Amino acid sequence: MSAIIAGVINVVIMIVAVYFILKFLFLRENKIGDVLRGRISDIENSITRSEKAIKESEQILADAEKQVEESMLEVQKINKFTDQKQQLLEAKANESLDKLRQQLKKDIEDEVQRRINSAVKEVLARYSDELIAGVEEKIAKKLSPEVQQELIEKEIEKIR
């Protein structure tokens, strides 16, 4: 019987040992499972945050592209406006230049006419005195003083 008791004790010891080994492995497995589940959860959270960041980045990129497009349209509008203003200013400048040229031409023509008139008057004044003196001399030789005066007055009227 002692062999049976010893065998039973050995079986009990073996069962207890197997029990402790299995319990140790199970506990260890639970701890590893808990660690793995924690890491999986962290990875899932990280993936979720990454997907959210990607969506936000895509939205920011779309907004930036929209702003660039709007800015390009605004630049085109500004360029068109400045081109129109430049054409208008060029047209006004050309118009002003034409008016200035016309006024300058008129002023030059007026000045030339004034100088011609002045020169003519000067020549007439210079030669009229000589002409009158010559005419008076001839008249004095041929005509009476009253007729002379009358002719002189007619000639002076012609000159004026």
Secondary structure, DSSP 4 states (H G I P E B T S, - for coil): -HHHHHHHHHHHHHHHHHHHHHHHHHHHHHHHHHHHHHHHHHHHHHHHHHHHHHHHHHHHHHHHHHHHHHHHHHHHHHHHHHHHHHHHHHHHHHHHHHHHHHHHHHHHHHHHHHHHHHHHHHHHHHHHHHHHHHHHHHHHHHS-HHHHHHHHHHHHHHH-
